[in-house]
Amino acid sequence: MKYRDRNGNDITGNQKQDLLLRLLYGTAAGRLLISPLARPAVSRLAGALLSTRCSALAARWVVKRRGLDLTDCKETRFSSYNAFFHRELLPHKRPVAPGEDVLISPCDGKLLVCPIEADSRFAIKHSRYSLGSLLRDEGLAARFDGGTLMIFRLTVDDYHRYCYVANGRKTENVRLPGVLHSVNPVAVDHLPVYKENAREYCLLETEAFGTVLVMEVGALLVGRIRNHHGACAVRKGMEKGYFEFGGSTIVLGLERGRAAVDADILANSREGLETLVRLGERVGVAAERTADA
């Protein structure tokens, strides 16, 4: 699969991983095999094993195999695979775009933007989803009619900590348990992934962007979604939490008329291409700023 960076360069993703997932999710035998692995209990067990000291050997193997550069990290030796997976970077390595009216990416990942239609349904990689079923709350979903859904897909190589996208006040977290499946688009072609995965969301009340829906979606073998805060005031760029092992997704829901997503991201999404983004970089602005311009 391909995605595009902010300079317009096309990038080819991990083709071996895509092939494996196509076999697992695209065949009857593969789906039979993946079914027990997608259970929350199995995910919790995998998470526990990946928090042991023995799992640090796997972390060293991944670093060597993928040629990962750890010089940007606060630490370069890890007590477990999970400690490696949710490693912290040095603060200046992810600068936060300034400005109260600038919307930032909550994470490193691949971003796809979808309009939220009047019937609260949207398409991702040939599958259609209801925002109401995603939230399990049709009334809340209706608040975002005519708005925009921003889907940030993280892969194993990405930085798995995430931040708040704007200044504001967040609500308590709402956790929705579910069966865990891979969020890779290959899996999305065959299963209603976002309806089945465990997920957690809150609302961020902001002056610049109105109410922003912020949701973290777990994936195959993600042990936990680790959010730091309950209801409280937050600052843009402040760390919100992190994922433990596995690919993961963050979803932002924007109300109608409150924000304008950057033109290159919109253009790529219209082509069906994700855009490579980094935590803290600008991905849009407040609608008032667009009107003034």
C-alpha positions as CSV (number, residue, x, y, z in Angstrom):
1,M,0.0,0.0,0.0
2,K,1.1,3.6,-0.6
3,Y,0.8,6.8,1.3
4,R,2.2,10.3,0.7
5,D,4.4,12.7,2.7
6,R,3.8,16.4,3.1
7,N,6.2,17.2,0.2
8,G,4.1,15.2,-2.2
9,N,6.4,12.1,-2.4
10,D,4.7,8.7,-2.6
11,I,5.9,6.0,-0.1
12,T,5.3,2.3,-0.3
13,G,4.4,0.6,3.0
14,N,5.4,-2.8,4.4
15,Q,4.4,-5.1,1.6
16,K,5.2,-8.3,3.5
17,Q,2.9,-7.2,6.3
18,D,0.2,-6.4,3.9
19,L,0.5,-9.8,2.2
20,L,0.3,-11.6,5.6
21,L,-2.8,-9.7,6.6
22,R,-4.4,-10.3,3.2
23,L,-3.9,-14.0,3.8
24,L,-5.3,-13.8,7.3
25,Y,-8.3,-11.7,6.6
26,G,-8.9,-12.4,2.9
27,T,-9.3,-16.2,3.2
28,A,-11.6,-18.5,5.2
29,A,-8.7,-20.4,6.7
30,G,-6.9,-17.2,7.7
31,R,-10.0,-15.8,9.4
32,L,-10.4,-19.0,11.3
33,L,-6.8,-18.8,12.5
34,I,-7.1,-15.1,13.5
35,S,-10.3,-15.4,15.4
36,P,-8.9,-16.7,18.7
37,L,-6.0,-14.2,18.5
38,A,-8.4,-11.3,18.3
39,R,-10.0,-12.0,21.7
40,P,-9.3,-9.5,24.5
41,A,-8.0,-12.2,26.8
42,V,-5.4,-13.3,24.3
43,S,-4.4,-9.6,23.8
44,R,-4.0,-9.2,27.6
45,L,-1.8,-12.3,27.8
46,A,0.3,-11.1,24.9
47,G,0.6,-7.7,26.6
48,A,1.8,-9.3,29.8
49,L,4.4,-11.4,28.0
50,L,5.7,-8.4,26.2
51,S,6.2,-6.6,29.5
52,T,8.6,-9.2,30.8
53,R,12.4,-8.8,30.9
54,C,12.9,-11.7,28.5
55,S,10.9,-9.7,25.8
56,A,13.7,-7.1,25.8
57,L,15.6,-9.5,23.5
58,A,12.8,-9.1,20.9
59,A,13.2,-5.3,21.1
60,R,16.9,-5.6,20.4
61,W,16.2,-7.8,17.4
62,V,13.6,-5.4,16.0
63,V,16.0,-2.4,16.4
64,K,18.7,-4.3,14.5
65,R,16.4,-5.9,11.9
66,R,14.7,-2.6,11.0
67,G,17.8,-0.4,11.4
68,L,16.0,1.9,13.8
69,D,17.9,5.0,15.0
70,L,17.4,5.5,18.8
71,T,19.4,8.6,19.1
72,D,16.2,10.7,19.3
73,C,15.0,8.6,22.3
74,K,15.3,9.5,26.0
75,E,16.6,6.0,26.6
76,T,18.3,3.4,24.3
77,R,18.2,0.4,26.6
78,F,14.8,-1.1,27.5
79,S,13.5,-3.4,30.2
80,S,10.9,-5.1,28.0
81,Y,9.5,-5.0,24.5
82,N,6.6,-2.8,25.7
83,A,9.1,-0.3,27.2
84,F,10.7,-0.2,23.8
85,F,7.4,0.1,22.0
86,H,6.1,3.1,23.9
87,R,9.6,4.7,24.3
88,E,9.7,8.4,24.8
89,L,11.5,10.8,22.4
90,L,13.5,13.8,23.4
91,P,11.0,16.8,23.7
92,H,12.5,18.9,20.9
93,K,12.1,16.0,18.4
94,R,8.4,16.7,18.0
95,P,7.9,20.5,18.1
96,V,4.3,21.7,18.4
97,A,3.1,24.1,15.8
98,P,2.3,27.4,17.6
99,G,-1.0,29.3,17.5
100,E,-4.3,28.9,19.3
101,D,-6.1,28.5,16.0
102,V,-3.7,25.9,14.6
103,L,-4.9,22.2,14.8
104,I,-2.1,19.7,15.3
105,S,-1.7,16.0,14.7
106,P,-2.1,14.0,17.9
107,C,0.5,11.4,16.9
108,D,2.9,10.1,14.3
109,G,0.9,8.1,11.7
110,K,-0.8,8.0,8.3
111,L,-3.8,10.3,8.1
112,L,-7.0,9.9,6.0
113,V,-9.8,12.5,6.1
114,C,-13.5,11.6,5.6
115,P,-16.6,13.8,5.5
116,I,-19.3,13.0,8.1
117,E,-22.4,12.9,5.9
118,A,-25.9,13.8,7.1
119,D,-26.6,10.1,7.8
120,S,-23.4,9.8,9.9
121,R,-21.9,7.2,7.6
122,F,-18.4,7.4,6.1
123,A,-16.2,5.2,3.9
124,I,-12.7,3.9,4.7
125,K,-10.9,1.6,2.3
126,H,-14.0,0.2,0.6
127,S,-15.9,-0.3,3.9
128,R,-18.7,2.0,5.3
129,Y,-19.0,2.9,9.0
130,S,-21.6,4.6,11.1
131,L,-20.3,7.2,13.6
132,G,-23.2,6.2,15.8
133,S,-22.0,2.6,15.9
134,L,-18.5,3.7,16.5
135,L,-19.5,5.7,19.5
136,R,-22.5,3.5,20.4
137,D,-24.3,6.8,20.9
138,E,-26.5,8.1,18.0
139,G,-27.2,11.4,19.8
140,L,-23.6,12.3,20.3
141,A,-22.8,11.2,16.7
142,A,-25.5,13.7,15.4
143,R,-23.5,16.6,16.9
144,F,-20.9,16.0,14.2
145,D,-23.2,15.8,11.2
146,G,-21.6,17.7,8.3
147,G,-18.2,17.7,10.0
148,T,-15.0,15.9,9.3
149,L,-13.5,12.6,10.6
150,M,-9.7,12.4,10.7
151,I,-8.3,8.9,11.0
152,F,-4.6,8.5,12.1
153,R,-3.3,5.0,11.5
154,L,-0.2,4.1,13.5
155,T,2.1,1.2,12.5
156,V,4.7,-0.7,14.5
157,D,7.5,1.7,13.5
158,D,5.6,4.8,14.6
159,Y,6.0,6.7,17.8
160,H,3.1,5.4,20.0
161,R,2.6,8.3,22.4
162,Y,-0.1,10.9,21.5
163,C,-1.0,14.4,22.6
164,Y,-3.9,16.8,22.9
165,V,-4.6,18.7,19.6
166,A,-5.7,22.0,21.1
167,N,-6.1,23.9,24.4
168,G,-9.4,23.1,26.2
169,R,-11.1,21.0,28.7
170,K,-11.6,17.3,28.3
171,T,-14.4,15.1,29.6
172,E,-14.0,11.8,31.4
173,N,-12.9,8.9,29.2
174,V,-15.5,6.5,27.9
175,R,-14.3,3.0,27.3
176,L,-16.0,0.7,24.8
177,P,-14.7,-3.0,25.1
178,G,-14.7,-5.1,22.0
179,V,-12.9,-7.7,19.9
180,L,-9.5,-6.6,18.7
181,H,-8.6,-6.8,15.0
182,S,-5.8,-5.3,13.0
183,V,-6.5,-1.7,11.8
184,N,-4.4,-2.3,8.6
185,P,-6.6,-1.4,5.6
186,V,-6.2,-5.0,4.3
187,A,-8.2,-6.1,7.4
188,V,-10.7,-3.3,7.0
189,D,-11.6,-4.7,3.6
190,H,-13.0,-7.8,5.2
191,L,-14.2,-6.9,8.7
192,P,-16.0,-3.9,10.4
193,V,-12.8,-3.3,12.3
194,Y,-13.6,0.0,14.0
195,K,-17.0,-1.4,15.3
196,E,-15.3,-4.4,16.9
197,N,-12.1,-3.1,18.3
198,A,-11.8,-2.0,21.9
199,R,-11.7,1.8,22.0
200,E,-11.8,4.8,24.4
201,Y,-12.9,8.3,23.7
202,C,-13.5,11.7,25.3
203,L,-14.7,15.1,24.1
204,L,-12.4,18.1,24.1
205,E,-14.2,21.4,24.5
206,T,-12.1,24.1,22.8
207,E,-12.5,27.8,22.0
208,A,-11.0,27.6,18.6
209,F,-12.5,24.4,17.3
210,G,-15.7,23.8,19.3
211,T,-16.2,20.3,20.5
212,V,-13.6,17.8,19.2
213,L,-14.1,14.0,19.5
214,V,-10.9,12.2,20.4
215,M,-10.9,8.4,20.2
216,E,-8.2,5.8,20.6
217,V,-8.8,2.5,18.9
218,G,-6.9,-0.6,20.0
219,A,-5.7,-3.2,17.5
220,L,-4.6,-6.9,17.3
221,L,-2.4,-7.7,20.3
222,V,-2.6,-4.2,21.8
223,G,-2.5,-4.9,25.5
224,R,-3.9,-1.5,26.6
225,I,-4.8,2.0,25.7
226,R,-3.1,4.1,28.4
227,N,-4.7,7.5,28.9
228,H,-3.2,9.7,31.6
229,H,-6.1,12.0,32.6
230,G,-9.7,12.1,33.6
231,A,-11.8,15.3,33.2
232,C,-9.4,18.3,33.4
233,A,-8.0,21.3,31.6
234,V,-5.4,20.4,29.0
235,R,-2.9,22.2,26.8
236,K,-2.1,21.6,23.1
237,G,0.9,19.3,22.8
238,M,0.5,17.9,26.3
239,E,0.9,14.1,26.3
240,K,-2.5,12.4,26.5
241,G,-1.4,8.8,26.7
242,Y,0.2,5.9,24.8
243,F,-0.5,2.6,23.2
244,E,1.1,-0.7,24.2
245,F,2.2,-3.2,21.6
246,G,0.5,-3.4,18.2
247,G,-0.7,-1.1,15.4
248,S,-3.3,1.4,16.6
249,T,-5.5,4.2,15.4
250,I,-6.6,7.7,16.7
251,V,-9.8,9.2,15.4
252,L,-10.7,13.0,15.6
253,G,-14.2,14.2,14.9
254,L,-14.6,17.9,14.0
255,E,-17.9,19.7,14.1
256,R,-19.3,21.3,11.0
257,G,-17.8,24.7,10.1
258,R,-15.3,24.8,13.0
259,A,-12.0,23.8,11.3
260,A,-10.4,23.6,7.9
261,V,-8.1,20.7,7.2
262,D,-4.9,21.5,5.2
263,A,-5.4,21.4,1.5
264,D,-2.7,18.8,0.8
265,I,-4.3,16.3,3.2
266,L,-7.7,16.8,1.7
267,A,-6.3,16.4,-1.8
268,N,-4.6,13.1,-0.9
269,S,-7.7,11.8,0.9
270,R,-9.8,12.5,-2.2
271,E,-7.3,10.2,-4.1
272,G,-7.7,7.6,-1.4
273,L,-4.2,8.1,-0.1
274,E,-3.1,8.6,3.5
275,T,-0.8,11.5,4.4
276,L,2.3,10.9,6.6
277,V,2.1,13.2,9.6
278,R,4.1,13.7,12.8
279,L,3.0,14.5,16.3
280,G,2.7,18.3,16.8
281,E,2.7,19.3,13.2
282,R,-0.1,21.4,11.7
283,V,-2.9,19.6,10.0
284,G,-5.5,22.4,9.9
285,V,-6.7,25.7,11.2
286,A,-9.8,27.2,12.8
287,A,-12.6,28.2,10.4
288,E,-12.5,31.8,11.6
289,R,-8.8,32.1,10.5
290,T,-9.8,30.7,7.0
291,A,-12.6,33.3,6.7
292,D,-10.3,36.1,7.7
293,A,-7.7,35.0,5.1
